[in-house]
Amino acid sequence: MNKKLVTLLLLAATILMAHGSLRAQSNAVTLEFSQWWEPELPAGKFRALMDEFEAQNPGIKVKLISGPYSTTRDQIVAGAATGTMSDVVGLDGAWVNDFVKQGAIADLSKLMSDAKYDPSELAAQIQLNGSTYMIPVVNFVYPVFVNLDLLKAAGIDKLPSTRSEFAAAAKKLTNPDKNVYGWVLPLSTELPNGIQNDVMSWVWASGGSMLKDGKPNLVGNKDVISAMEYIKSLYDAGVIAKGAFTMKEPDKVEEFVNGRVGMMIDSLAHINLIRKRNPNLNFAITALPAVDDYTGKRGLPYASWGIGVAQNSKHQAEAWKLIAFLMSADVNSRLSSIANAFPGNVKATPDFVKTDKLFAAAFDVFKNGYLANEFTGLPVAEQLMREFEEPFQSYLSGDIKVDELLSTAQDAWMKHFK
């Protein structure tokens, strides 16, 4: 009888434990996390971090919704408009102002306060009206990528550092008969971030600005005029890859990967992609060229993998736990290392600086310059880019002069600042 009783008790305990486990699983919160990060990281690495988070937080599961940047952007924008955003979202700083106005993303300052979180380790916070809505998890600079084999074949023995050197190199690199060009410029109005990364970056590289007191300052701005005229000189010289007006950022990378362009301005986030797509590509990284007589620090275009929480999320406290996990010094060090980016936690240190020559070069560019992206936080930032892009295409085509380009763009921009 005693043996039977013990067996029955053990069986009952097993059933209760299984029931409790099933109940715990059914009560687990599942966070949807929409981002474009996972495809740009080594396979399995980001999922491994999510698994680690789940192990530390048994009541929370993470469902990754991953896709290319442009696809993810469209999904998140649609979610913002319809109140169907994922609980946690990857954010570009250019989207923040619009999402806040729509009431689509949550006040992270409140979530931090509710969780008694100390934000002192955060390298940056994107704020509007005194509240934080986006935290940069990792930061990517946009230096110049140079195909060294094409450079050598063209008889160029050093990386261009000034605008005149860049123009001379672009001309030597260009061979239309072989479909090879010196530079690539994506100007699709569908994905208009080429204005930010590939056009205005020439202004920032020489310490210039497109703003004054936080508002558009295009008309009569000598720094902006100089950069626009320089880009047009490259266009007129035929050294820019064909199809610029419909080209998107992924297309630009594809041209470089396949050896059809000698130089491009691009994110460090794409280094893994480039190496995977063409392991034999011999390339280097250098700072964006400045005007020939410029001696100051160079502005360095950058973008962040920002993170936010949807206002419509029913699990905001749990969503904040995921953000806090990603922003912890140890995890942020590892994430920035595998992403080949600069960390968002001031105490985090990526290991690539010591192990990879390309990233060491990028880190030198970073240390010797300053981060510059004046579109971050502006109202309807992507629309501003598009409203510049349309007359810019007309300017490159020779249909309008530079003054008309800038006055047209400024008139369009000012409507969003009233």
DODRENVO-977943 format. One record per residue (C-alpha): residue in one letter; residue number from 1; x, y, z. Coordinates in nm, 3 decimals, always signed. Layout:
<recs>
  residu  num       px       py       pz
       A  NUM        X        Y        Z
...
</recs>
This chain:
<recs>
  residu  num       px       py       pz
       M    1   +0.000   +0.000   +0.000
       N    2   +0.278   +0.239   +0.089
       K    3   +0.450   +0.182   -0.247
       K    4   +0.123   +0.237   -0.432
       L    5   +0.054   +0.552   -0.231
       V    6   +0.399   +0.690   -0.305
       T    7   +0.356   +0.612   -0.674
       L    8   +0.017   +0.785   -0.680
       L    9   +0.157   +1.088   -0.499
       L   10   +0.449   +1.110   -0.741
       L   11   +0.211   +1.081   -1.035
       A   12   -0.012   +1.352   -0.892
       A   13   +0.287   +1.579   -0.833
       T   14   +0.405   +1.523   -1.189
       I   15   +0.063   +1.609   -1.325
       L   16   +0.044   +1.922   -1.111
       M   17   +0.390   +2.032   -1.222
       A   18   +0.304   +1.973   -1.588
       H   19   -0.022   +2.160   -1.544
       G   20   +0.161   +2.445   -1.373
       S   21   +0.418   +2.452   -1.652
       L   22   +0.147   +2.460   -1.918
       R   23   -0.034   +2.734   -1.726
       A   24   +0.286   +2.938   -1.702
       Q   25   +0.339   +2.896   -2.074
       S   26   -0.018   +3.001   -2.149
       N   27   +0.028   +3.308   -1.930
       A   28   +0.356   +3.403   -2.095
       V   29   +0.362   +3.740   -2.267
       T   30   +0.472   +3.736   -2.631
       L   31   +0.638   +4.053   -2.753
       E   32   +0.638   +4.122   -3.125
       F   33   +0.961   +4.296   -3.225
       S   34   +0.968   +4.446   -3.575
       Q   35   +1.312   +4.545   -3.702
       W   36   +1.548   +4.522   -3.998
       W   37   +1.846   +4.429   -3.781
       E   38   +1.834   +4.050   -3.788
       P   39   +1.895   +4.018   -4.166
       E   40   +2.197   +4.249   -4.140
       L   41   +2.360   +4.045   -3.861
       P   42   +2.539   +3.708   -3.885
       A   43   +2.281   +3.430   -3.906
       G   44   +2.140   +3.326   -3.570
       K   45   +2.320   +3.590   -3.362
       F   46   +2.023   +3.817   -3.290
       R   47   +1.790   +3.526   -3.219
       A   48   +2.050   +3.400   -2.971
       L   49   +2.028   +3.729   -2.781
       M   50   +1.649   +3.698   -2.771
       D   51   +1.683   +3.343   -2.637
       E   52   +1.915   +3.476   -2.365
       F   53   +1.657   +3.743   -2.276
       E   54   +1.382   +3.482   -2.258
       A   55   +1.595   +3.266   -2.028
       Q   56   +1.639   +3.563   -1.794
       N   57   +1.268   +3.650   -1.816
       P   58   +1.074   +3.318   -1.814
       G   59   +0.735   +3.488   -1.850
       I   60   +0.826   +3.672   -2.172
       K   61   +0.870   +3.541   -2.525
       V   62   +1.001   +3.743   -2.820
       K   63   +0.867   +3.697   -3.173
       L   64   +1.102   +3.859   -3.423
       I   65   +0.942   +4.016   -3.729
       S   66   +1.238   +4.076   -3.957
       G   67   +1.284   +4.213   -4.306
       P   68   +1.489   +4.454   -4.516
       Y   69   +1.497   +4.819   -4.406
       S   70   +1.254   +4.944   -4.673
       T   71   +1.000   +4.666   -4.611
       T   72   +1.020   +4.706   -4.234
       R   73   +0.981   +5.082   -4.265
       D   74   +0.663   +5.040   -4.470
       Q   75   +0.521   +4.793   -4.218
       I   76   +0.597   +5.015   -3.920
       V   77   +0.459   +5.327   -4.089
       A   78   +0.140   +5.136   -4.173
       G   79   +0.121   +5.009   -3.815
       A   80   +0.159   +5.363   -3.683
       A   81   -0.130   +5.482   -3.898
       T   82   -0.361   +5.196   -3.802
       G   83   -0.265   +5.142   -3.438
       T   84   -0.132   +4.793   -3.511
       M   85   +0.239   +4.842   -3.443
       S   86   +0.440   +4.558   -3.296
       D   87   +0.507   +4.593   -2.922
       V   88   +0.872   +4.683   -2.980
       V   89   +0.986   +4.853   -3.299
       G   90   +1.316   +4.935   -3.459
       L   91   +1.319   +5.307   -3.535
       D   92   +1.505   +5.543   -3.765
       G   93   +1.549   +5.887   -3.611
       A   94   +1.384   +6.038   -3.918
       W   95   +1.052   +5.875   -3.825
       V   96   +1.030   +5.983   -3.462
       N   97   +0.874   +6.328   -3.500
       D   98   +0.591   +6.193   -3.717
       F   99   +0.519   +5.896   -3.491
       V  100   +0.505   +6.117   -3.183
       K  101   +0.256   +6.350   -3.353
       Q  102   +0.045   +6.048   -3.446
       G  103   +0.056   +5.922   -3.088
       A  104   +0.197   +5.595   -3.219
       I  105   +0.499   +5.546   -2.991
       A  106   +0.514   +5.546   -2.614
       D  107   +0.690   +5.791   -2.382
       L  108   +1.004   +5.600   -2.284
       S  109   +1.084   +5.851   -2.009
       K  110   +0.772   +5.731   -1.826
       L  111   +0.857   +5.366   -1.883
       M  112   +1.209   +5.426   -1.750
       S  113   +1.069   +5.603   -1.447
       D  114   +0.812   +5.330   -1.378
       A  115   +1.090   +5.069   -1.397
       K  116   +1.322   +5.282   -1.181
       Y  117   +1.578   +5.261   -1.462
       D  118   +1.891   +5.479   -1.448
       P  119   +1.945   +5.631   -1.796
       S  120   +2.294   +5.763   -1.721
       E  121   +2.461   +5.489   -1.928
       L  122   +2.265   +5.573   -2.243
       A  123   +2.488   +5.743   -2.499
       A  124   +2.192   +5.927   -2.652
       Q  125   +1.816   +5.970   -2.626
       I  126   +1.596   +6.110   -2.902
       Q  127   +1.356   +6.347   -2.732
       L  128   +1.061   +6.566   -2.822
       N  129   +0.902   +6.810   -2.580
       G  130   +1.129   +6.688   -2.302
       S  131   +1.037   +6.319   -2.328
       T  132   +1.236   +6.033   -2.477
       Y  133   +1.073   +5.836   -2.760
       M  134   +1.369   +5.658   -2.916
       I  135   +1.693   +5.518   -2.779
       P  136   +1.981   +5.451   -3.023
       V  137   +2.084   +5.092   -2.956
       V  138   +2.386   +5.102   -3.187
       N  139   +2.516   +5.372   -3.421
       F  140   +2.648   +5.333   -3.774
       V  141   +2.868   +5.588   -3.939
       Y  142   +2.855   +5.641   -4.315
       P  143   +3.213   +5.671   -4.441
       V  144   +3.331   +5.624   -4.800
       F  145   +3.387   +5.267   -4.923
       V  146   +3.658   +5.239   -5.189
       N  147   +3.727   +4.942   -5.421
       L  148   +4.105   +4.911   -5.392
       D  149   +4.148   +4.687   -5.695
       L  150   +3.967   +4.934   -5.919
       L  151   +4.170   +5.216   -5.764
       K  152   +4.496   +5.036   -5.835
       A  153   +4.393   +4.952   -6.192
       A  154   +4.317   +5.322   -6.248
       G  155   +4.665   +5.418   -6.130
       I  156   +4.551   +5.588   -5.810
       D  157   +4.784   +5.529   -5.518
       K  158   +4.600   +5.697   -5.228
       L  159   +4.248   +5.731   -5.095
       P  160   +4.086   +6.066   -5.184
       S  161   +4.070   +6.313   -4.897
       T  162   +3.947   +6.631   -5.067
       R  163   +3.672   +6.704   -5.314
       S  164   +3.919   +6.766   -5.596
       E  165   +4.094   +6.434   -5.524
       F  166   +3.760   +6.254   -5.516
       A  167   +3.653   +6.406   -5.849
       A  168   +3.987   +6.317   -6.011
       A  169   +3.964   +5.960   -5.881
       A  170   +3.603   +5.924   -5.995
       K  171   +3.700   +6.029   -6.350
       K  172   +3.990   +5.781   -6.364
       L  173   +3.772   +5.501   -6.229
       T  174   +3.493   +5.556   -6.481
       N  175   +3.489   +5.329   -6.786
       P  176   +3.141   +5.329   -6.947
       D  177   +3.246   +5.057   -7.195
       K  178   +3.292   +4.821   -6.900
       N  179   +2.992   +4.964   -6.711
       V  180   +3.219   +5.086   -6.430
       Y  181   +3.173   +5.427   -6.268
       G  182   +3.352   +5.631   -6.008
       W  183   +3.064   +5.699   -5.768
       V  184   +2.709   +5.580   -5.705
       L  185   +2.424   +5.809   -5.598
       P  186   +2.079   +5.671   -5.500
       L  187   +1.806   +5.930   -5.560
       S  188   +1.484   +5.728   -5.562
       T  189   +1.192   +5.935   -5.434
       E  190   +1.036   +5.611   -5.307
       L  191   +1.316   +5.571   -5.052
       P  192   +1.464   +5.922   -5.033
       N  193   +1.735   +5.873   -4.771
       G  194   +1.997   +5.933   -5.040
       I  195   +1.945   +6.305   -4.975
       Q  196   +2.046   +6.250   -4.614
       N  197   +2.332   +6.003   -4.660
       D  198   +2.472   +6.082   -5.005
       V  199   +2.390   +6.449   -5.071
       M  200   +2.370   +6.661   -4.755
       S  201   +2.657   +6.457   -4.614
       W  202   +2.887   +6.661   -4.841
       V  203   +2.771   +6.975   -4.657
       W  204   +2.832   +6.825   -4.313
       A  205   +3.171   +6.680   -4.413
       S  206   +3.309   +7.034   -4.441
       G  207   +3.146   +7.159   -4.121
       G  208   +2.845   +7.315   -4.294
       S  209   +2.479   +7.310   -4.198
       M  210   +2.145   +7.314   -4.380
       L  211   +1.973   +7.465   -4.075
       K  212   +1.977   +7.785   -3.876
       D  213   +1.819   +7.793   -3.531
       G  214   +1.665   +7.455   -3.606
       K  215   +1.489   +7.570   -3.922
       P  216   +1.568   +7.532   -4.294
       N  217   +1.846   +7.755   -4.422
       L  218   +1.898   +7.659   -4.785
       V  219   +1.859   +7.981   -4.986
       G  220   +2.186   +8.170   -5.015
       N  221   +2.367   +7.914   -4.797
       K  222   +2.719   +7.903   -4.943
       D  223   +2.800   +7.565   -4.791
       V  224   +2.488   +7.405   -4.938
       I  225   +2.535   +7.576   -5.276
       S  226   +2.896   +7.458   -5.291
       A  227   +2.801   +7.095   -5.221
       M  228   +2.517   +7.094   -5.475
       E  229   +2.735   +7.244   -5.745
       Y  230   +3.005   +6.989   -5.669
       I  231   +2.767   +6.694   -5.704
       K  232   +2.633   +6.839   -6.031
       S  233   +2.990   +6.865   -6.162
       L  234   +3.030   +6.491   -6.098
       Y  235   +2.698   +6.422   -6.267
       D  236   +2.788   +6.634   -6.568
       A  237   +3.125   +6.458   -6.592
       G  238   +2.945   +6.124   -6.629
       V  239   +3.121   +5.961   -6.334
       I  240   +2.802   +5.870   -6.144
       A  241   +2.654   +5.524   -6.206
       K  242   +2.357   +5.520   -6.442
       G  243   +2.002   +5.502   -6.309
       A  244   +2.061   +5.735   -6.014
       F  245   +1.708   +5.881   -6.020
       T  246   +1.542   +5.544   -5.950
       M  247   +1.818   +5.386   -5.743
       K  248   +1.764   +5.295   -5.376
       E  249   +2.022   +5.231   -5.107
       P  250   +2.018   +4.848   -5.151
       D  251   +2.078   +4.900   -5.525
       K  252   +2.379   +5.116   -5.446
       V  253   +2.531   +4.844   -5.232
       E  254   +2.467   +4.590   -5.507
       E  255   +2.658   +4.805   -5.758
       F  256   +2.956   +4.822   -5.523
       V  257   +2.946   +4.452   -5.436
       N  258   +2.961   +4.362   -5.805
       G  259   +3.256   +4.590   -5.877
       R  260   +3.060   +4.831   -6.095
       V  261   +3.146   +5.140   -5.889
       G  262   +3.472   +5.245   -5.734
       M  263   +3.338   +5.452   -5.444
       M  264   +3.020   +5.482   -5.241
       I  265   +2.903   +5.644   -4.918
       D  266   +2.751   +5.369   -4.706
       S  267   +2.673   +5.238   -4.360
       L  268   +2.915   +5.021   -4.166
       A  269   +2.614   +4.796   -4.111
       H  270   +2.661   +4.665   -4.464
       I  271   +3.018   +4.540   -4.423
       N  272   +2.903   +4.188   -4.330
       L  273   +2.663   +4.189   -4.624
       I  274   +2.934   +4.303   -4.866
       R  275   +3.181   +4.042   -4.742
       K  276   +2.919   +3.769   -4.765
       R  277   +2.808   +3.870   -5.115
       N  278   +3.162   +3.905   -5.248
       P  279   +3.430   +3.757   -5.020
       N  280   +3.704   +3.851   -5.268
       L  281   +3.619   +4.221   -5.283
       N  282   +3.921   +4.423   -5.174
       F  283   +3.798   +4.750   -5.026
       A  284   +3.892   +5.019   -4.777
       I  285   +3.713   +5.282   -4.571
       T  286   +3.792   +5.653   -4.548
       A  287   +3.632   +5.979   -4.438
       L  288   +3.401   +6.175   -4.665
       P  289   +3.613   +6.425   -4.862
       A  290   +3.599   +6.789   -4.753
       V  291   +3.647   +7.109   -4.954
       D  292   +4.012   +7.153   -5.040
       D  293   +4.093   +7.430   -4.792
       Y  294   +3.894   +7.290   -4.497
       T  295   +4.096   +7.212   -4.183
       G  296   +3.828   +7.159   -3.918
       K  297   +3.666   +6.839   -3.793
       R  298   +3.466   +6.654   -4.054
       G  299   +3.100   +6.581   -4.007
       L  300   +3.032   +6.212   -4.039
       P  301   +2.687   +6.097   -4.154
       Y  302   +2.537   +5.838   -3.925
       A  303   +2.224   +5.642   -3.861
       S  304   +2.111   +5.447   -3.559
       W  305   +1.931   +5.129   -3.491
       G  306   +1.686   +5.306   -3.266
       I  307   +1.428   +5.131   -3.053
       G  308   +1.087   +5.230   -2.924
       V  309   +0.765   +5.091   -2.782
       A  310   +0.425   +5.109   -2.950
       Q  311   +0.164   +5.318   -2.775
       N  312   -0.093   +5.049   -2.862
       S  313   +0.112   +4.774   -2.692
       K  314   -0.059   +4.601   -2.399
       H  315   +0.279   +4.490   -2.267
       Q  316   +0.477   +4.810   -2.232
       A  317   +0.645   +4.713   -1.904
       E  318   +0.769   +4.388   -2.058
       A  319   +0.875   +4.576   -2.372
       W  320   +1.086   +4.805   -2.158
       K  321   +1.256   +4.500   -2.002
       L  322   +1.368   +4.397   -2.350
       I  323   +1.506   +4.745   -2.420
       A  324   +1.687   +4.753   -2.086
       F  325   +1.838   +4.414   -2.168
       L  326   +1.967   +4.534   -2.508
       M  327   +2.106   +4.852   -2.352
       S  328   +2.295   +4.678   -2.069
       A  329   +2.671   +4.723   -2.101
       D  330   +2.749   +4.356   -2.163
       V  331   +2.473   +4.287   -2.416
       N  332   +2.524   +4.620   -2.591
       S  333   +2.897   +4.544   -2.623
       R  334   +2.819   +4.212   -2.787
       L  335   +2.547   +4.351   -3.012
       S  336   +2.763   +4.643   -3.131
       S  337   +3.046   +4.396   -3.194
       I  338   +2.843   +4.161   -3.413
       A  339   +2.675   +4.460   -3.584
       N  340   +3.011   +4.631   -3.643
       A  341   +2.870   +4.950   -3.497
       F  342   +2.940   +5.195   -3.222
       P  343   +2.755   +5.113   -2.898
       G  344   +2.458   +5.294   -2.746
       N  345   +2.578   +5.232   -2.391
       V  346   +2.865   +5.458   -2.284
       K  347   +3.028   +5.171   -2.092
       A  348   +3.009   +4.924   -2.381
       T  349   +3.316   +4.848   -2.590
       P  350   +3.297   +4.667   -2.926
       D  351   +3.574   +4.415   -2.985
       F  352   +3.606   +4.474   -3.361
       V  353   +3.825   +4.780   -3.315
       K  354   +4.114   +4.552   -3.216
       T  355   +4.042   +4.262   -3.451
       D  356   +3.934   +4.411   -3.785
       K  357   +4.134   +4.660   -3.990
       L  358   +3.831   +4.802   -4.169
       F  359   +3.651   +4.880   -3.847
       A  360   +3.966   +5.014   -3.690
       A  361   +3.986   +5.255   -3.984
       A  362   +3.620   +5.348   -3.936
       F  363   +3.684   +5.408   -3.566
       D  364   +3.969   +5.644   -3.655
       V  365   +3.736   +5.833   -3.888
       F  366   +3.484   +5.851   -3.605
       K  367   +3.737   +5.974   -3.347
       N  368   +3.870   +6.243   -3.581
       G  369   +3.529   +6.378   -3.681
       Y  370   +3.184   +6.434   -3.535
       L  371   +2.847   +6.269   -3.592
       A  372   +2.625   +6.476   -3.820
       N  373   +2.269   +6.407   -3.930
       E  374   +2.048   +6.716   -3.927
       F  375   +1.737   +6.529   -4.039
       T  376   +1.708   +6.341   -3.709
       G  377   +1.413   +6.474   -3.512
       L  378   +1.288   +6.711   -3.782
       P  379   +0.917   +6.702   -3.866
       V  380   +0.827   +6.471   -4.156
       A  381   +1.198   +6.410   -4.214
       E  382   +1.149   +6.164   -4.498
       Q  383   +0.909   +6.404   -4.668
       L  384   +1.171   +6.679   -4.638
       M  385   +1.418   +6.454   -4.817
       R  386   +1.165   +6.379   -5.088
       E  387   +1.078   +6.748   -5.131
       F  388   +1.447   +6.821   -5.184
       E  389   +1.502   +6.522   -5.405
       E  390   +1.245   +6.613   -5.669
       P  391   +1.389   +6.957   -5.761
       F  392   +1.741   +6.815   -5.710
       Q  393   +1.679   +6.571   -5.993
       S  394   +1.564   +6.863   -6.211
       Y  395   +1.879   +7.053   -6.115
       L  396   +2.105   +6.762   -6.209
       S  397   +1.918   +6.727   -6.539
       G  398   +1.990   +7.093   -6.616
       D  399   +1.626   +7.202   -6.610
       I  400   +1.670   +7.451   -6.324
       K  401   +1.955   +7.645   -6.162
       V  402   +2.087   +7.588   -5.812
       D  403   +1.908   +7.895   -5.673
       E  404   +1.574   +7.763   -5.795
       L  405   +1.649   +7.420   -5.649
       L  406   +1.714   +7.566   -5.306
       S  407   +1.426   +7.815   -5.308
       T  408   +1.182   +7.544   -5.421
       A  409   +1.302   +7.306   -5.150
       Q  410   +1.302   +7.575   -4.880
       D  411   +0.947   +7.687   -4.964
       A  412   +0.830   +7.326   -4.939
       W  413   +1.019   +7.266   -4.615
       M  414   +0.899   +7.579   -4.437
       K  415   +0.538   +7.465   -4.461
       H  416   +0.623   +7.193   -4.210
       F  417   +0.785   +7.433   -3.961
       K  418   +0.495   +7.676   -3.913
</recs>
